[in-house]
Amino acid sequence: MASEPIAFRIDNTVDWDGVTPVGLQRGDFRVFDQRYYVGSLEAPAGTLTADFFGVFSALTPKLVGVASSSSNPLSVLRVLSADTPDVFRQEVELSPRMVHVPVFAGDRLAIVTHESGSNSLELVVTELSDRDHVQLASMVSKEASGRRVRIIRTGGSGFSHEPTTEAWQPALSWDPSSGVLIGHEVVNGVIPARDLYMSPRAEGCLLSVRYSGIGDGVGRLLVVDGHLREATEVEGALESGEWSRVVFVGRDDLIGLSSPGPVGNGKAVVCDLELVWIDPGERLRERHARGL
């Protein structure tokens, strides 16, 4: 590498908002062994510039490792281009596992967290030489690619995908004890698939669902196209506790959930969704390899 890596740790008591420029400068950090910078944030912050608090030049390409003290998949980091800030180069989920992103001249990092409490962000920044940049171009970095969602339907009724013209986004919260995104909902309609997997690069996702707590009858899973809102039933007889087969859902498709009401008064119907997103071209290559 062109330089030795420099590590930063930022302890914050408020969530990163993805918009507000961070107010920290080099002199605001405690420095250990000239390589480890420790600071804290108690005010809103959301974006970092490519000079990283004035420690580096903003014009040099860098490789940045990032990790968080939480595994909430709703907390993400995006690399924003200086030329087209509304189009981001890359998005990664924040977790204790360190992932690496390239940062080029003038780029910014936009960070959004949903921790509702104290959290720590770790950054390891290394400037790249020409040779390092060539090596980086040949590397393939695979991001974390899946998530588990649990929607708890209260109010005494089951899920309904009707009307298909009405789209809704579940309000999800991270439950660190179960490792699941959980929402409590009573809304009818269909769910945009990209609101659940939220990967900017994905062509779509593979999906399997399971209903629990349903009374008389069976659950159904439908995929609704994003243009005409035509619903196609892909599973029509799911018993309580039974996982559906795995289906592909396109990035502009919507997911339709349908089930009977709960097994008793005051009970809830629960739908678990497991999703793994698909990179562009991956699905067609796999289908071609199998002659489909």
C-alpha positions in Angstrom: 0.0 0.0 0.0 1.1 3.6 -0.6 0.6 4.4 3.1 0.1 2.7 6.4 -3.6 2.4 7.4 -5.1 4.8 9.9 -7.9 3.7 12.1 -10.8 5.8 13.4 -13.3 5.0 16.1 -16.3 7.3 16.6 -18.7 6.7 19.5 -22.0 8.4 19.0 -25.1 8.8 21.1 -27.4 9.8 18.2 -28.1 8.1 15.0 -26.2 9.0 11.8 -28.8 10.7 9.5 -27.0 10.3 6.1 -27.3 14.0 5.3 -25.6 16.3 7.9 -21.8 16.9 7.4 -19.9 15.6 10.4 -18.5 18.4 12.6 -15.4 16.5 13.8 -11.9 17.7 12.7 -8.4 16.2 13.3 -7.9 18.1 16.5 -11.1 16.7 18.0 -9.7 13.2 18.3 -7.6 11.5 20.9 -4.6 10.0 19.0 -2.9 6.8 20.1 0.5 5.7 18.5 -0.1 8.2 15.7 -2.4 5.6 14.0 -5.6 5.3 16.0 -8.0 8.2 16.3 -10.8 8.1 18.8 -13.6 10.6 18.9 -17.2 11.0 19.9 -20.4 12.6 18.5 -23.3 13.9 20.4 -24.8 16.1 17.6 -26.5 15.1 14.3 -24.1 13.9 11.6 -24.4 11.8 8.4 -21.7 12.4 5.8 -17.9 12.2 5.7 -15.7 13.8 3.1 -12.7 12.1 1.4 -10.2 13.9 3.5 -11.4 12.0 6.6 -11.4 14.8 9.2 -8.4 16.5 7.6 -6.0 13.6 8.1 -5.8 12.7 4.4 -5.9 14.6 1.1 -9.4 14.6 -0.4 -7.9 13.9 -3.9 -6.2 10.6 -3.3 -8.0 7.2 -3.9 -8.4 5.2 -0.8 -9.6 1.8 0.4 -11.9 2.2 3.5 -12.8 -0.6 5.9 -15.9 0.0 7.9 -17.6 -1.8 10.8 -20.2 -1.0 13.4 -20.9 -2.3 16.9 -24.4 -3.3 15.8 -25.7 -5.8 13.2 -28.9 -3.9 12.3 -29.3 -4.4 8.5 -31.2 -1.1 8.3 -27.9 0.7 9.1 -26.0 1.3 5.9 -23.1 3.2 4.4 -23.2 4.6 0.8 -20.3 5.9 -1.3 -21.5 9.1 -3.1 -19.9 10.5 -6.2 -18.9 14.2 -6.2 -20.2 14.5 -9.8 -23.5 12.8 -9.3 -24.4 12.8 -5.6 -27.9 11.4 -6.2 -26.3 8.3 -7.7 -24.2 6.3 -5.3 -21.4 4.0 -6.2 -21.9 1.3 -3.6 -24.0 0.5 -0.5 -23.0 -1.8 2.3 -24.7 -2.9 5.5 -23.0 -2.0 8.7 -22.1 -4.8 11.1 -19.3 -5.9 13.4 -17.8 -7.7 10.3 -15.5 -5.2 8.5 -16.3 -4.6 4.8 -14.2 -2.5 2.4 -15.2 0.1 -0.1 -13.1 2.1 -2.6 -13.3 5.9 -2.2 -12.1 8.2 -5.0 -11.3 11.9 -5.3 -14.1 14.1 -4.0 -16.3 11.2 -2.9 -18.4 11.3 0.3 -19.6 8.6 2.6 -23.2 8.8 3.7 -24.0 6.9 6.8 -27.5 6.0 8.2 -28.0 4.1 11.4 -31.1 3.0 13.3 -29.8 2.1 16.7 -31.9 4.2 19.1 -28.9 4.5 21.4 -25.2 4.5 21.7 -23.2 3.0 18.8 -19.6 2.8 17.6 -18.3 3.2 14.0 -14.9 1.9 13.1 -13.1 3.1 9.9 -9.7 1.9 8.6 -8.4 4.2 5.8 -5.5 3.4 3.5 -4.4 5.6 0.5 -3.9 3.6 -2.7 -0.9 3.7 -5.0 -1.4 3.1 -8.8 -0.5 -0.6 -8.3 -2.9 -0.9 -5.5 -5.7 0.6 -7.6 -5.1 -2.0 -10.4 -5.2 -4.8 -7.9 -8.4 -3.4 -6.4 -10.0 -3.4 -9.8 -9.5 -7.1 -10.2 -11.0 -7.9 -6.8 -14.6 -9.0 -6.4 -16.2 -8.0 -3.1 -19.4 -9.8 -2.2 -21.7 -7.9 0.2 -24.0 -9.4 2.8 -26.9 -10.5 0.6 -29.9 -11.6 2.7 -32.3 -10.7 5.5 -35.1 -12.1 7.5 -38.3 -10.1 8.1 -41.2 -10.9 10.4 -44.6 -9.1 10.0 -47.0 -9.5 12.9 -50.6 -9.0 11.8 -52.8 -7.7 14.7 -56.4 -6.6 14.8 -58.0 -10.0 14.5 -57.8 -10.4 10.7 -55.4 -12.1 8.3 -53.2 -10.7 5.6 -54.8 -9.5 2.4 -53.1 -8.5 -0.9 -56.2 -6.7 -2.0 -56.3 -4.0 -3.4 -53.2 -4.7 -5.5 -53.2 -1.0 -6.4 -52.3 -0.1 -2.9 -48.6 -0.5 -1.9 -47.4 -0.3 1.7 -44.0 -0.4 3.3 -43.8 -2.2 6.7 -42.3 -0.1 9.5 -39.5 -2.5 10.6 -37.4 -2.4 13.7 -34.3 -4.5 14.3 -34.5 -7.1 17.1 -30.9 -7.9 18.0 -31.9 -10.9 20.2 -33.5 -12.8 17.3 -31.6 -11.2 14.4 -34.9 -10.4 12.7 -36.5 -7.2 11.3 -39.9 -7.0 13.0 -43.0 -5.0 12.1 -46.5 -4.8 13.5 -49.1 -4.0 10.8 -52.8 -4.0 10.0 -52.5 -2.7 6.4 -53.9 -4.3 3.3 -52.3 -4.3 -0.1 -49.0 -5.3 -1.7 -45.4 -4.7 -0.6 -42.8 -3.4 -3.0 -40.0 -6.0 -3.0 -37.2 -3.5 -3.1 -38.5 -2.0 0.2 -37.6 -5.2 1.9 -34.2 -6.1 0.4 -33.1 -2.5 -0.3 -30.0 -3.3 -2.4 -29.2 -0.7 -5.1 -27.5 -3.3 -7.3 -30.0 -6.1 -7.1 -31.9 -7.4 -10.1 -34.4 -8.9 -7.7 -34.6 -11.3 -4.8 -35.3 -15.0 -4.0 -38.1 -15.2 -1.5 -39.7 -17.8 0.8 -42.5 -17.1 3.3 -44.1 -18.9 6.3 -47.4 -18.1 8.0 -47.9 -19.0 11.7 -50.9 -18.7 13.9 -53.5 -18.9 11.1 -56.9 -20.4 11.8 -59.2 -22.3 9.4 -57.8 -22.3 5.9 -54.4 -21.9 4.2 -52.0 -19.1 3.3 -51.2 -17.8 -0.1 -48.2 -16.1 -1.7 -48.6 -13.9 -4.8 -46.2 -11.9 -7.0 -47.6 -8.8 -8.5 -46.0 -7.1 -11.5 -45.1 -3.5 -11.0 -46.6 -2.2 -14.3 -50.1 -3.6 -14.7 -50.4 -4.9 -11.0 -51.5 -8.3 -12.2 -51.2 -10.9 -9.4 -49.8 -14.4 -10.0 -50.3 -17.0 -7.3 -47.1 -18.9 -6.7 -48.3 -20.8 -3.5 -52.0 -21.4 -2.8 -52.1 -23.9 0.1 -49.6 -23.1 2.8 -50.4 -24.7 6.1 -49.5 -22.9 9.3 -45.8 -23.2 10.0 -45.0 -24.4 6.4 -42.3 -22.6 4.4 -43.2 -21.8 0.8 -41.0 -22.9 -2.1 -38.4 -20.3 -3.2 -39.6 -17.9 -5.9 -37.9 -15.1 -7.8 -39.3 -11.5 -7.4 -38.1 -8.8 -9.7 -36.9 -5.5 -8.5 -40.0 -3.6 -9.5 -42.4 -6.5 -8.5 -44.6 -6.4 -5.4 -45.3 -9.1 -2.9 -48.8 -10.2 -2.1 -49.6 -11.9 1.3 -52.9 -13.6 1.9 -54.0 -15.7 4.9 -57.0 -16.5 7.1 -57.4 -14.8 10.4 -55.7 -15.9 13.7 -56.5 -19.1 15.4 -58.3 -17.4 18.3 -59.6 -14.0 19.6 -56.8 -11.6 20.6 -54.2 -13.6 18.7 -52.0 -12.5 15.8 -51.1 -14.0 12.4 -47.3 -13.9 11.8 -45.6 -14.0 8.4 -41.8 -14.6 8.2 -40.1 -13.6 5.0 -36.6 -14.8 4.1 -35.0 -12.9 1.2 -31.7 -13.2 -0.7 -31.0 -10.6 -3.4 -29.7 -11.4 -6.8 -27.0 -9.5 -8.7 -27.7 -8.4 -12.3 -27.1 -11.3 -14.7 -26.7 -13.9 -12.0 -30.2 -15.4 -12.4 -30.0 -15.6 -16.2 -26.6 -17.2 -16.0 -27.9 -19.9 -13.6 -31.0 -20.5 -15.7 -28.8 -20.8 -18.8 -26.5 -23.3 -17.1 -29.5 -25.5 -16.2 -31.0 -25.2 -19.7 -34.1 -23.2 -18.6 
